[in-house]
Amino acid sequence: MPSLFRFLIFAGLIGGLAYAGVFALANFVKSQPREITVTVPPDKFVKQQQ
C-alpha cells in the first residue's frame, strides 16, 4: 500500500507541474496578432465531375 501512495503523490506532482506549465504559458506569453493572406487558385472553386 505505501508504494501506491508514493505513486499517487508522484503522479499528482507531475500533473501539478504540467498544469502549472500550461497555466504559465496561457497567462504570461503574449502572442502577436498579424495578418495572413492566402491565395486560393481558381480551380479549387470549380466543381469536379466524376
N, C-alpha and C positions, 0 to 999 in steps of 0.2 A: 503493500500500500504506500509506503513512503516514496517509492520510485514513481508512482502515479502522480503524487502531489508535486514532486520535483518536475516531472514532465509538464504538468498543467501550469506551474509557475513559469517555467521556461517558455512554453507556448504563449502564455499571456504576455510575457515581457517582449517577445519577438513581435507579437501582434500590436502591442502598445507602441513599440518603436516604429513599426510600419505606419500605424495610424498617425503618429506624431510627424513622420516624414511627409505624408500626404497632406496633412493639415498645414505644415510649414510651407510646402510648395504652393498650396492653394491661396494662402494669405500673404506671403511675403515676396512672391515672384510676380512682378507686373509685366504683362505682355504688351507689346507694341502693336496696335492695330495698323494695318496697311491695306492698300487697295491691291486687288489681284485682277488682272484681265486675262481671260481665257478665250482664244479664238476657236470657234467650232466650225469645222468645214461644212459647206452647204450639203454635201452628200449625206450627212447624218440626218437631215430633215426629210429626205426622200424616202417614202415607204418602199421597202424592197419587196419584189414579187417572189413568190415561192414556186 
